[in-house]
Amino acid sequence: MFNNAFLTKLIVFIVATGILAFSDHSLAQKRGGGSKGSIRYSENNRSSKRQDRQKDRRQDQRSDNREDRQKDRQQDRREEEREDRRDDRQQDRRQEKRDDRRDDRWDNHHHHYRHHHHHGTVIVNPPHGHVTIVVGGSNYYYYGGVYYRKGPNGFVVIAGPAGARIRVLPAGHAVVYVGPVNYYYYYGTYYRWDPTLDAYIVIDPPRGVIVPALPNGYTTVYVKGEIHYVVGGIHYRPFYRDGVLVYMVI
């Protein structure tokens, strides 16, 4: 049988062995838990970096999109400005063409008129090829936009008598306006179109109408210090419009 001393040593050995085994197990658990924590930290770190990279990419994409929109807007503005400049140039060219046509057309009246007899001139016979127009029982003679009336010493150059009708306007006539109403003018004679008669009717000069040229043979008078040109009893006031000399019936 074992003595007491031996039993005591055995018990102490068993207890010490248990304590060492428990300590090793605890230490292994701690070490295992630390490893798992390190793994979780590493995974969290990688996830955070991925999120940061994704965030950076989204920010870069937004910046790129913003720059693209700005470039598109700038391009649109440049295109609009080019179109506006192109439209302005086209309008300027159209206006220049209109001005040139107007100037040419109005200057041509003087060219057409230079071969006509002066108003009030008396000639022996009306031009060959004239036509006779009856107005109010009186005979008038017409040729090339000029009217004649028989006088005691020959045929007198006059403005067309009101009521005379012609089918075709003379070459070089001008379209003139009083407000929205348009008339036709040539060498001191004014016309309006009458669709019921299918003809151009000579009318009295509309007050306020502006014409490009006066017939040869006008006279000059001053009324209250203002110069007037007079043709066939009709007074005209000269003035410049857009740099061109014109005449208004007053």
QUILIN-V864892 format. One record per helix or strand of 3 or more residues. SS is the DSSP state (a for helix, b for strand). FROM is the first residue (numbers start at 1). LEN is the number of residues. Records with the same first field share a line. If there is no record, write none. Layout:
SS: FROM-LEN + FROM-LEN
This chain:
a: 4-110
b: 131-5 + 138-6 + 146-6 + 154-5 + 174-5 + 181-6 + 189-6 + 199-5 + 219-5 + 226-6 + 234-8 + 244-6
